[in-house]
Amino acid sequence: MILQSIEAPAVGQYWQGQGGLYAGIMPDYEGHEPKHLVFSIDEAVDIEWGSDHVPEATSRTDGAANTKA
C-alpha cells in the first residue's frame, strides 16, 4: 500500500475535503501515532487560534503545565 503525503492547512483554517477546521497534530493516548485533528465548523465556536510558539510548553502529557507556560 502506498500512502500519499497530505498537505495540511494552517492551524485554524478550513481544511477542504476534511469537513472542518484544522486544529493541528495530536498524539494518540500512548504517544505513538500522531493524527491530524479536525473540528467540525459547529464544534469550533469561540476558539481563539494562535500561532505563537512557547518554548517552555513542551510536555506531551501535561496539558496544564503547557497552558501555565
Secondary structure, 3 states (H helix, E strand, C coil): CCCCCCCCCCCCCEECCCCEEEEEEECCCCCCCCEEEEEECCCCCCCCCCCCCCCCCCCCCCHHHHHHC
